[in-house]
Amino acid sequence: MSDQPNQQRNQDLQSVTGEDELSPRIDVDIAGIHFENPVLTASGTFGYGQEFAHLIDLNRLGGICVKGISAGPMEGNPSPRIYETEAGMLNAIGLQNVGAERFLKEKLPFLRTLRTRCIVNVFGYSTEDYVRAIEILNEGDGIHGYELNISCPNTRCGGMVYGNDPRLTAEVVAASKKAARYPLIVKLSPNVTDITELARAAEGAGADALSLVNTFVGMAIDVETRTPRVSNITAGLSGPAIKPLAVRMVYQTFRAVKIPIIGMGGIATAEDALEFIIAGARAVQIGTANFYAPETALRVADGIRDYCRRKRTHLAGLVGTLKVPQAGTGVVAAPHAG
Ligand SMILES: Cc1cc2nc3c(=O)[nH]c(=O)nc-3n(C[C@H](O)[C@H](O)[C@H](O)COP(=O)(O)O)c2cc1C
């Protein structure tokens, strides 16, 4: 692998020639994990997989990222924990989960029966917590990778403090990488001034890949009662409202690091996913859309395949191929007014 960061290729697609009807390859390798297609379900929006087994064919998913797992079980925040906004939703679930030991006993055996890759999202309040959770999970067979959540906006300490501070990011990533038996994907917070600083810190500390973005801190108020819509007061915003912000962050991060990126934030269609891929994501995750259309990930994968066939390219040939018409860098420090 080169020492240089990814380069936006800014070129016409290298079309595959010589085959009448191209059967495009949309499988991807990320951090040594082979995904049959580049569409995964996002942590916290797809339970532990089994909850969706009666709704879609789970074997057709590229991967399932399970709900964030901590060393011990956690109850999460009191209700109300979810509020629908104009173009998305606010949630403050607070990382409710069964804990690493019960996950291995009660949830992993089902996931192991699938062909789909199983990524376990890991969460802690301290570096020792993260390492402890990973040490317990290491005992389980059938896990393909970890996704380290250093970016949850809904807990009073821990998660987002790590995700905001390059030094703490490096500390928790280095310790987790050392402990981990499986590849380590680090999930970044968008609630930062410069996401590339955190991306570089995670890469420098040994992350095998990055995923972005988690939810944006938001808030909604019931003006009749003058109370917050969500009991935690602030909550994480997800869904279509955040998509342009997330695409921009994937674009910036792609140019700052050389490890692969998994993009997410408001994806509901193949076209949404393709924006992330052209910006630099090698794979994508579907989150909020699972709540109202559980078949979204399958539809998105089919749509990516159709697009590749139409453009006569394999998926790998599309990643980071944004064409910038003029010579500029394309990234502006602040939005232009007017
Ligand atoms: C209800 C809910 C719970 C979530 N729980 C987690 C979690 O446990 N760990 C995590 O890393 N991200 C969690 N997320 C964030 C999503 O995985 C995803 O990063 C975010 O929602 C953006 O994608 P989307 O707009 O497609 O939903 C959660 C999101 C929602 C809506």
The ligand as an SDF file (V2000), in Angstrom:
LIG
                    3D

 31 33  0  0  0  0  0  0  0  0999 V2000
  -32.0900    4.3870   16.8490 C   0  0  0  0  0  0  0  0  0  0  0  0
  -30.6340    4.4580   16.4880 C   0  0  0  0  0  0  0  0  0  0  0  0
  -29.7030    3.7620   17.2630 C   0  0  0  0  0  0  0  0  0  0  0  0
  -28.3410    3.8140   16.9450 C   0  0  0  0  0  0  0  0  0  0  0  0
  -27.4380    3.0980   17.6900 N   0  0  0  0  0  0  0  0  0  0  0  0
  -26.1120    3.1040   17.3370 C   0  0  0  0  0  0  0  0  0  0  0  0
  -25.1620    2.3060   18.0470 C   0  0  0  0  0  0  0  0  0  0  0  0
  -25.4800    1.5450   18.9700 O   0  0  0  0  0  0  0  0  0  0  0  0
  -23.8530    2.3910   17.6780 N   0  0  0  0  0  0  0  0  0  0  0  0
  -23.4420    3.1900   16.6270 C   0  0  0  0  0  0  0  0  0  0  0  0
  -22.2540    3.2400   16.3260 O   0  0  0  0  0  0  0  0  0  0  0  0
  -24.3380    3.9210   15.9230 N   0  0  0  0  0  0  0  0  0  0  0  0
  -25.6550    3.9040   16.2410 C   0  0  0  0  0  0  0  0  0  0  0  0
  -26.5550    4.6340   15.5150 N   0  0  0  0  0  0  0  0  0  0  0  0
  -26.0840    5.4480   14.3620 C   0  0  0  0  0  0  0  0  0  0  0  0
  -26.2790    4.7280   13.0260 C   0  0  0  0  0  0  0  0  0  0  0  0
  -25.5800    3.5030   12.9940 O   0  0  0  0  0  0  0  0  0  0  0  0
  -25.8410    5.6290   11.8370 C   0  0  0  0  0  0  0  0  0  0  0  0
  -24.4740    5.9580   12.0190 O   0  0  0  0  0  0  0  0  0  0  0  0
  -26.6240    6.9350   11.7620 C   0  0  0  0  0  0  0  0  0  0  0  0
  -27.9840    6.7230   12.0950 O   0  0  0  0  0  0  0  0  0  0  0  0
  -26.5420    7.5970   10.3750 C   0  0  0  0  0  0  0  0  0  0  0  0
  -27.0970    6.7790    9.3650 O   0  0  0  0  0  0  0  0  0  0  0  0
  -28.6310    6.9190    8.8510 P   0  0  0  0  0  0  0  0  0  0  0  0
  -28.8830    8.3740    8.5820 O   0  0  0  0  0  0  0  0  0  0  0  0
  -28.7380    6.0390    7.6560 O   0  0  0  0  0  0  0  0  0  0  0  0
  -29.5080    6.4370    9.9770 O   0  0  0  0  0  0  0  0  0  0  0  0
  -27.9180    4.5980   15.8210 C   0  0  0  0  0  0  0  0  0  0  0  0
  -28.8640    5.2880   15.0460 C   0  0  0  0  0  0  0  0  0  0  0  0
  -30.2060    5.2190   15.3520 C   0  0  0  0  0  0  0  0  0  0  0  0
  -31.1960    5.9720   14.4790 C   0  0  0  0  0  0  0  0  0  0  0  0
  1  2  1  0
  2  3  1  0
  2 30  2  0
  3  4  2  0
  4  5  1  0
  4 28  1  0
  5  6  2  0
  6  7  1  0
  6 13  1  0
  7  8  2  0
  7  9  1  0
  9 10  1  0
 10 11  2  0
 10 12  1  0
 12 13  2  0
 13 14  1  0
 14 15  1  0
 14 28  1  0
 15 16  1  0
 16 17  1  0
 16 18  1  0
 18 19  1  0
 18 20  1  0
 20 21  1  0
 20 22  1  0
 22 23  1  0
 23 24  1  0
 24 25  2  0
 24 26  1  0
 24 27  1  0
 28 29  2  0
 29 30  1  0
 30 31  1  0
M  END
$$$$
